[in-house]
Amino acid sequence: MYGFGQMINALKQSPKTIVFTEGTDSRILEAASRLLAGNFLTPILLGKPEEVEAAAEDAGYNIRGAQIIDPENYDRFEEMVELFCEIRKSKGVTPEQARKILSGGNYFGTMLVKMGVADCLLGGATYSTADTVRPALQIIKTKPGNSIVSSCFILVRPAATGENEVIAMADCAINIKPNEDELVEIAGETVKCGRVFGIDPKVAFLSYSTFGSGKGEDVTKMANAAAKAKEKYPDVPIEGELQFDAAVSPRVARTKCKGSAVAGHANVFVFPDINAGNIGYKIAQRMGNFDAYGPILLGLNAPINDLSRGCNAIEVYSMAIITAALA
């Protein structure tokens, strides 16, 4: 896939450490074994050492070189409790409450990132998306200037030229009905993420209308969001509102929006809501033969990413590389 070789080379030059919150899961162990064999990313596996090692041995995976941390026997646990209470003091969290909360791998792992023990985190093999995002919002928080956490999917398929076609779609997983300003933020973060994969961004704010051909509240929202994004990111080619055919087909673009630098050539797609985004990326994945990587969480102070509970070990491995590359 385009970008993976470059990301691995970068990680070899600047090694990172990644927390896996589900250390005994066979998919995590297989991915950790592959990462260790590549010698470019160090896994931290959460769980009781004897249970993690037994699970790896039973499955036949070599995890020698991985760090295994047991949340119940961590020598910096009281330091972690104190820091968590400070972070959550506005909610009146007591040390007793903090100890209970931090017994969960999702919160414990996120605190390891906060404390600088790890550079990033990948969870969700058994946790829900909400259980991965909630600790990230409470502990890692959004970057300065960002108001939300959003997400994008990177989609890849072989092109006729022999190189891979790489596109980005957002937000397909987190924000249900983003407003104009949130859409602008989603676009900006997706552009940054896309560039990690070598995307030279051309951003389309999608709608059922092209340049006012349709009317409605959602049309106005996307047109206004595109205008705001152009003002905020003057060096990024942005257009909207556009129908999908006008965004990707040069022939249609010549008819519907002649002279646009984006129309007909868009590779970053901003959807009006989660319904459109989630349906859109899955159509591309299932009917367009794209490989889909994500959801990649955007806007946080450190990379925290979520896996699908139906993921396989290859997806874990790929998402680990992506997550570390964003650190």
N, C-alpha and C positions, 0 to 999 in steps of 0.2 A: 504493500500500500504506500502511496506517496506520503512522505513525511515521516514514516516510522524509522527508516534508516537514519535520517537526519536527527531525529529525536534521540535515538539510541546513542549515536555518536556524541551528541551534546551531553547526554547523561554520563557517558564514559569520561568526558572531560571534567564534568562537575557532578559527582555522584550524589544521589539523593537517598533519603530513607522514607519509606511509605508504611503506614499502619494499615493492616487488615483487621477489621473488627471481629471477624469470624474465623479464628485461627484453626479450628478443627474441621472446617468444611473442606471436603475433598477437592472442590473446584479451586478454592483458595490455595490449597497445598500444592496442587499441580502447577498453578500459575507461579507460585513462590519458587518452586523448584526450577522452573524455566528461567525466571529472572535471576536466580542465583547462578545458574549455569552460564548466563550471559555476562555476569560480573559487572553490571552497570546500575543496579538498583537494589538496595538492601531492604528486605521485608521485615517488619515487626509484626509478629503474629500474637494476637491476644488469646489468652487461655492458660489453663494449668499446663506447665511444661510436659508432665508425664502424659497428659491426654493428647496434646498436640503431637508429641513425638510418636505416640502409639498410633494415632490416626494416620500420620505420614508413613510409618512403617507398614501398617496394614494395607495401605493403598500403593505402596512401592515408590514413594516420592522421596528424593534426597533433599532435605531442607537444612543440611549442614551449612552454617554461616548465617542463618536467619536469627534474629533476636526473638525470643519468646518472653512475653511479659504477662504475668498473672496479676490481674487487678486486685486480687485479694492479698497478694504478698509483694507489693511494690514498695521499694524503700523510700520513695519520694511521695508516698500517698498523702501524708499529712500536709506536706507542702502543696500538693494538688488541691486538697480540701480547702486550705486557707485561701488559695488563689481563686478557686471557684466561688467561695463565699464573697470575696471582694468583687468579682465580676457580677454576681447576682445579688449584691447587697440591696439594690432598689426593690427587690422582691422579698427581702427579709429572710433569705435562705440561711438556715442554721448549720453548724458543722455536722450535726446528726443527720439532717436532711441531705446535706452534700454527700456524705459517705454513702447513703443509700442510692442517690442518683448516680454517683460515680462508680457504683458496682456494675453498671451496665456498660458493655463494651463500646456502645456508640458514644456515650458521654466520656468515658475514660479515654478512648482513642482520640477524640477531639481535643481533650485537654493535653494529651501528649504533643499534639501539633502546637497548641497554644504555648506550651512550655518550651518549645524548641527542641524537644527530643526527636521529633519526626518533622519532615518537611511537608507532608501531605497525608491524606487519608482516603481509603477506598472502602466503602461499606455497602450494605444493602443486599448481600447474597441471601440473607435471611431476614433482615430488617426491612420495614416499609420505607418508601421515599421520605415520608414525614419524619420517621425516626432517625434518618440520616441528616435531613435538612435542619430540624429543630435544634439539635446541639450546635450545629454550625452557626446558626443565626444568633444563638444565645452566647456563644463563647468566642468564635472567630470574628463574627459580625461582618458587615459590609465595608467595602473599601471607602475611604474618604471621597465624598462627592457622589456616592451611589446610594440610592434609596431602597433598592430591592435586590434580592437574589433572583436570577433568571437562569435559563438553560438554553443550550442549543444542541443539535445533533449535527455531526459531520458525516456526510454520506459520500461514499466512494464507489466507483465502478470503472472497469477498463474502458478506455476510449479507442476509437478506430486508429488514432495516431500512435498507439502503443503505450502512451502515458495514461495515467489515471485521471478521470474526471472527478473533481472534488468540489462539493457544494456544502453550504451551511444553511440550516433551517432553525428558526427560533420564533417564539418560545413554545416548545411542544410538550412541556412537562410540568412547569411550576406555576406560572401566573395565568389565572383562569380568564380574566378579561382585563388586560392591561389598558391603562389610559394613555393619552397622547405622550406625556412625558416619560412614562414607563417604557413605551415602545421605542422612544429615542434612546433610552439607556440600554434596552435590550439590543438594539441595532449596534450601538457602539461597542458593547462587550462581545457581541458575536463577531464583529469585524476583527477585533484583537485576537480572538480564539482562532478564527479562520486563517489568519496570517501565520500562525504556528504550523498549519498544514500546507502552507505555500499558496493559499488562495490570495489572488490579487482582487480585492473586493469590489464588486459592483452590486449595490444593494437595491432590492426591490421591496417596497412596502405594498403588500398584496391586498387585493379587494375583488369584489365582483364587478368593479367599475374601473375604467381606464380614463383618467383625466376628465372626470365628470360625466362619463357616458351613462352612469347610473346615479341614483340619488338615494340618500338615506344617512342615518346617524353614523353607521360604521364607515361609510364612504368618506364622510367629512373627517372622521377621526383619523383615518389612514392618510388622507391628503394633508391634514394639518401636521401629523406626526412626521411625514416625509419632509415637509417644509422646515420644521424645527430641526430635524436631523441634518439637513443640508446646511443650515446656519451653524450648528454646533460642530459639524465635522466637514469643513469646507474642502478638505483635501481628499475626501472619499466620494466617489461617484454614487449618487443616490437618486432614486426616482420613485415617484408614487403620487397618487395611487395607481397601481397597475393590475390588470388581470394576469393570471399566470401565463396564458398564451402570449400576451404582449411582452411579458418579462423574459421569455426564453426562446421565442421564435423570431428570427430576424425578418421573415416574410410578414408575419402578423404585425411586428413592430413598425415596419415601413408604412403600413396602412394606418395603424392606430396612434402612433406617436413618433412620427418621422423626425429625425434629427436628435433623438435621445441617445446619449452615450451608454446608457444602461439597458434600455429596452431591447430585448432580443438576445442579450448577453449576460443577464443577471446570474450571479452565483451565490449570493447571500439573500435569503428570503425571510422577510419579517411578516408573520401572520397576525391577523387582527385579534385572534383569541386562541385559547388552548384547543378548542374543538377543531378549528381549521388546521392548526399546527400539528396536532397529534395524528389526525387523519392524513394530512399531507405527507408527513415523513414516512408513515407506514405504507401508503400507496407507493411511494418511491422505492421503499425497501422491498416490498413484496411483488410489485408488478414492474418496477423499473430496474430490478436486479442490482440495486445499490446495497452495499454493506453499510449498516448504520452504527455509528459509535456515539454513545451517549445514554442518558442525558448528561452533558458536561455542565456542571454548575458554574455560573458566572457571577462576578460581582463581590465575591468574598475576599477577605484579607489573606487567605491561604487556600490552596486547592483542596477541596473536599468533594468527592464524587460518589455518585450513587449507582449501584448495579441493579439490574433487574433480577428479581428472585428466580426467574427462569433462565438466567445466564449460564453459559458454559465456561470451561477453563480458558479457552482461547479469548473469549470476551473479557474475562478478568485480567488476563495478561495484557491485552491491548489497552484496556482502560487504565491499568496501572501505569503503563508507559505514558499515555496521554496526561494523566494526572500529575505525574512527576515532571513532565516536560513543561507544565504550566507553573511549576514552583519557582 
